[in-house]
Amino acid sequence: MANQSIDLSTLPAPNILEPLDFESLFQARKQRFIELAPEYAEALALESSPLAICLQVESYRELLLRQRVNEAAAANLLATSQGADLEHLGAFYGVARLPDEHDETLRMRIRNSTIASSTAGSAAHYRHQAIEAAPGLIKDVSVQSPGDGLVVVTVLAKFDTDAEQVLAQVKERLFDDSVKMLTDTLEVKLAQPVWVDVEAELYLNTHASELIINKLKQTLQDNWLNITTLGWDLTPSWLHAQLHSTGIRHIELLAPTQLIDVAAHQYVMPKSISLTLKRG
C-alpha cells in the first residue's frame, strides 16, 4: 500500500489503561479492613452480611472511577479517541472533521497532518496535501520518487466520485507555491486499474439454496471495492475466504490461480465475476 505509516490498530494496549477486576478490588478492601479491625473477620466471611455488602458497594464505586480514568486516558490517545474527543485532538493539529466523516478517516488525516508538518517535501508531505485537496473524495494516494528531484503522486479517487475532477483539485493544491518544493518536479496522475476476471465453481451443501449465488457475488464485489488500495495484491486465498459462506462445501477457484501483484500506482478491480454452482 501507499501509506507506510504505523498501523495504529496493531499497537499494544497502552500501560495507562488499567485492566479492571471487581473481585480483586473487593478482596483487597476486605483484606485491608481485616488488618485494621480483625474482630470483623468473621462477619466479612459471609458476603451477604451488611458489612461485606458495604465493601462491595465501595469496591464497585472504585471500579467505576477507575473505568472513568481509563476512558479519559483513551480519549487523549489518537488510536482510541472517538467522537468529539477525536475532534478536539484534530483541532490541536488544525484538522477539522468533514461532514459525515467517520472517526477512522479523521484519525488518518490527523496522523498524516502531524507527519507532514515536520517533513516538508517528503512523501508524507505530498500525500497529506493531496488528501486535503479533496477531503472525503480520495481513497488512497501513492508518492514515489523514481529519480532525483522527480516526485510522482498517484491518486485513487473514491469510486462514487468524478475522478478527473478530484485529480484537478489535487493538481491545483500540489502545484501551489506554498506546497510544492522549489527543487521538485511534480507529476500527478490517476491510479491505473488492473482488471481481473474471477471464475469459480462452488459446491453446495445438500440443503443449501441456489439463491446464495447472487448474495455471494454482491458481497465479493462490495468487499473488493472496500479493501482495494494502491499496491494491494490480490491473492487466491483472499478470494477463497470471501466465497466460503454458509452453504458452501467446497470451492474450485479457476481464475486467478496465482497472486496478482500490482505496483504502487495500480489497484486491482474485478472485470467479471463468474460463479457456477454445483452439487455433489
C-alpha distance (Angstrom), angle and dihedral (degrees) to the residues before:
residue distance angle dihedral
M1 . . .
A2 3.74 . .
N3 3.78 95.7 .
Q4 3.80 109.3 73.6
S5 3.82 96.7 174.0
I6 3.78 122.0 122.8
D7 3.80 115.1 -71.8
L8 3.79 101.3 -124.9
S9 3.81 91.9 -157.7
T10 3.82 90.4 64.8
L11 3.80 95.3 56.6
P12 3.82 115.9 110.5
A13 3.78 117.9 -109.4
P14 3.83 108.2 -81.5
N15 3.80 116.2 -109.8
I16 3.79 90.9 -126.3
L17 3.82 89.2 70.3
E18 3.79 103.4 81.2
P19 3.83 121.6 -149.0
L20 3.80 107.4 -120.3
D21 3.80 126.1 -140.6
F22 3.80 122.1 170.9
E23 3.80 94.6 -162.6
S24 3.81 92.4 54.9
L25 3.80 91.5 51.0
F26 3.79 92.3 47.3
Q27 3.80 94.5 48.2
A28 3.81 91.6 47.8
R29 3.81 91.1 51.7
K30 3.80 92.0 46.6
Q31 3.81 92.8 48.9
R32 3.81 92.0 49.1
F33 3.81 91.3 47.9
I34 3.82 91.0 52.4
E35 3.81 90.4 48.9
L36 3.81 89.2 55.4
A37 3.82 96.7 38.8
P38 3.83 110.8 19.0
E39 3.80 91.3 173.2
Y40 3.83 88.1 75.3
A41 3.82 95.0 56.1
E42 3.80 93.1 101.1
A43 3.80 92.4 50.0
L44 3.80 91.8 49.9
A45 3.80 91.5 50.7
L46 3.81 86.9 74.3
E47 3.81 107.1 66.1
S48 3.79 92.1 -160.9
S49 3.81 91.7 61.5
P50 3.83 116.6 110.9
L51 3.80 91.6 -115.2
A52 3.81 92.9 51.7
I53 3.80 90.6 47.0
C54 3.81 90.3 52.9
L55 3.80 90.2 53.1
Q56 3.81 90.0 48.0
V57 3.79 90.6 53.0
E58 3.79 91.5 49.2
S59 3.81 91.2 46.5
Y60 3.79 90.4 52.3
R61 3.81 91.0 49.7
E62 3.80 89.2 51.9
L63 3.80 89.6 48.9
L64 3.81 90.1 54.4
L65 3.80 91.2 47.9
R66 3.80 91.9 51.3
Q67 3.78 90.1 47.5
R68 3.80 89.2 53.2
V69 3.82 89.5 51.8
N70 3.81 88.8 51.4
E71 3.80 90.9 50.6
A72 3.81 91.9 49.2
A73 3.80 91.0 50.4
A74 3.81 92.4 47.1
A75 3.81 90.3 50.5
N76 3.81 89.2 61.9
L77 3.81 96.0 50.7
L78 3.79 118.5 86.5
A79 3.81 93.2 -140.8
T80 3.81 94.7 54.7
S81 3.80 106.2 25.1
Q82 3.80 115.5 114.3
G83 3.78 141.7 -174.5
A84 3.78 117.1 -15.9
D85 3.81 91.4 -1.5
L86 3.80 89.7 59.7
E87 3.80 89.9 48.4
H88 3.81 89.8 56.0
L89 3.80 90.0 51.7
G90 3.78 88.5 50.5
A91 3.80 92.3 49.2
F92 3.82 89.4 58.2
Y93 3.83 88.2 60.3
G94 3.80 95.3 38.8
V95 3.81 95.1 -105.2
A96 3.82 118.5 131.5
R97 3.79 127.8 -166.9
L98 3.80 114.7 -103.1
P99 3.82 121.4 -133.6
D100 3.83 109.2 -74.3
E101 3.82 91.2 -2.1
H102 3.80 115.0 156.9
D103 3.79 122.3 -129.9
E104 3.81 93.9 -111.5
T105 3.81 93.0 56.4
L106 3.80 92.5 45.8
R107 3.81 90.0 47.6
M108 3.81 90.3 53.4
R109 3.82 92.2 49.7
I110 3.80 91.9 49.6
R111 3.80 90.6 51.7
N112 3.79 92.6 46.6
S113 3.79 89.7 49.9
T114 3.80 93.4 53.5
I115 3.81 92.0 48.7
A116 3.79 95.0 44.6
S117 3.81 94.6 47.2
S118 3.80 91.5 66.6
T119 3.80 99.5 36.3
A120 3.79 108.5 54.4
G121 3.79 111.8 -175.0
S122 3.79 93.5 17.4
A123 3.79 127.3 119.0
A124 3.81 89.2 -99.9
H125 3.81 90.2 52.8
Y126 3.80 94.7 53.5
R127 3.81 92.9 40.6
H128 3.79 91.8 53.7
Q129 3.80 93.1 45.8
A130 3.81 91.4 49.1
I131 3.80 92.7 51.8
E132 3.80 91.9 46.6
A133 3.81 90.5 51.3
A134 3.80 90.5 69.3
P135 3.81 105.7 16.0
G136 3.78 113.7 -161.8
L137 3.81 92.9 10.4
I138 3.81 101.3 79.7
K139 3.80 125.5 81.1
D140 3.81 98.6 -174.7
V141 3.80 143.4 -13.3
S142 3.79 129.3 -153.6
V143 3.80 123.4 -161.3
Q144 3.80 118.3 -165.9
S145 3.80 133.2 172.3
P146 3.82 107.9 -155.8
G147 3.81 93.2 170.1
D148 3.79 143.5 10.8
G149 3.78 109.8 -61.2
L150 3.82 93.6 -3.8
V151 3.80 116.6 119.1
V152 3.81 119.3 -175.4
V153 3.80 115.4 -163.5
T154 3.80 116.0 -167.2
V155 3.80 119.0 -165.2
L156 3.79 126.5 -156.9
A157 3.80 107.6 -166.9
K158 3.77 121.1 -156.7
F159 3.78 110.1 -90.4
D160 3.81 95.7 -116.8
T161 3.81 93.4 56.3
D162 3.81 137.1 82.1
A163 3.80 99.4 -96.9
E164 3.81 94.8 -163.7
Q165 3.79 91.7 52.5
V166 3.80 90.5 48.8
L167 3.81 90.0 50.2
A168 3.80 90.7 51.1
Q169 3.81 90.9 52.8
V170 3.80 91.6 49.4
K171 3.80 92.5 49.2
E172 3.78 92.0 50.0
R173 3.80 90.6 52.1
L174 3.81 98.5 43.3
F175 3.80 95.9 46.2
D176 3.79 92.0 51.7
D177 3.80 111.1 115.9
S178 3.80 90.8 -124.2
V179 3.82 91.3 58.4
K180 3.80 108.3 30.9
M181 3.78 116.6 77.1
L182 3.79 111.8 -124.7
T183 3.81 94.0 -126.0
D184 3.82 96.0 47.4
T185 3.80 126.1 97.5
L186 3.79 106.3 -150.3
E187 3.79 128.2 -151.7
V188 3.80 115.1 -177.7
K189 3.79 119.9 -173.3
L190 3.78 144.3 154.0
A191 3.78 120.4 -95.4
Q192 3.79 118.9 -95.9
P193 3.82 117.0 -121.8
V194 3.79 121.0 -135.4
W195 3.80 106.6 -152.4
V196 3.79 118.7 -145.9
D197 3.81 131.5 -169.7
V198 3.79 114.3 -143.2
E199 3.78 119.6 -156.8
A200 3.79 124.5 172.8
E201 3.79 141.5 159.7
L202 3.79 113.7 -138.4
Y203 3.79 119.4 -158.3
L204 3.79 111.3 -151.9
N205 3.76 129.3 -144.7
T206 3.80 114.9 -111.4
H207 3.80 98.0 -95.0
A208 3.82 99.5 30.6
S209 3.80 118.4 124.1
E210 3.78 120.2 -119.6
L211 3.80 88.1 -136.9
I212 3.78 86.5 81.1
I213 3.81 90.8 83.9
N214 3.81 94.9 74.3
K215 3.79 92.1 51.0
L216 3.81 91.7 47.6
K217 3.80 92.6 51.7
Q218 3.79 93.0 49.5
T219 3.80 93.6 44.7
L220 3.80 91.8 49.2
Q221 3.79 92.5 50.0
D222 3.81 93.9 45.4
N223 3.81 93.4 48.7
W224 3.80 91.0 45.4
L225 3.79 94.0 53.3
N226 3.79 90.1 45.9
I227 3.80 97.3 50.8
T228 3.80 103.0 35.6
T229 3.78 114.9 104.8
L230 3.77 136.5 155.1
G231 3.78 110.4 -58.0
W232 3.82 94.5 7.6
D233 3.80 108.6 146.8
L234 3.80 118.6 -141.9
T235 3.80 113.0 -134.6
P236 3.82 129.2 -167.6
S237 3.81 87.9 -128.6
W238 3.82 90.7 60.2
L239 3.80 90.6 52.2
H240 3.80 90.5 48.2
A241 3.80 90.2 52.8
Q242 3.81 92.0 50.6
L243 3.81 94.2 48.9
H244 3.79 96.7 44.4
S245 3.78 100.3 95.4
T246 3.78 137.0 148.2
G247 3.78 107.4 -64.5
I248 3.81 95.6 27.5
R249 3.80 114.1 112.1
H250 3.79 101.2 176.2
I251 3.81 139.7 1.1
E252 3.78 129.6 -149.2
L253 3.80 106.9 -165.4
L254 3.80 106.4 -157.7
A255 3.80 97.1 174.9
P256 2.92 135.4 56.9
T257 3.79 97.4 20.2
Q258 3.81 96.5 168.6
L259 3.77 138.4 47.4
I260 3.80 113.8 -74.3
D261 3.79 100.9 -140.0
V262 3.80 115.1 -162.0
A263 3.79 133.2 -174.9
A264 3.79 126.7 -118.6
H265 3.82 91.4 -96.1
Q266 3.82 93.9 51.2
Y267 3.80 137.9 74.6
V268 3.80 131.5 -164.4
M269 3.80 119.8 -116.6
P270 3.82 132.8 179.0
K271 3.81 111.4 -111.3
S272 3.79 94.6 -179.8
I273 3.79 136.0 -7.2
S274 3.79 116.2 -153.0
L275 3.80 115.8 -178.1
T276 3.79 121.0 178.1
L277 3.79 119.7 -165.6
K278 3.78 119.7 -142.8
R279 3.78 136.6 174.9
G280 3.74 129.3 -148.9
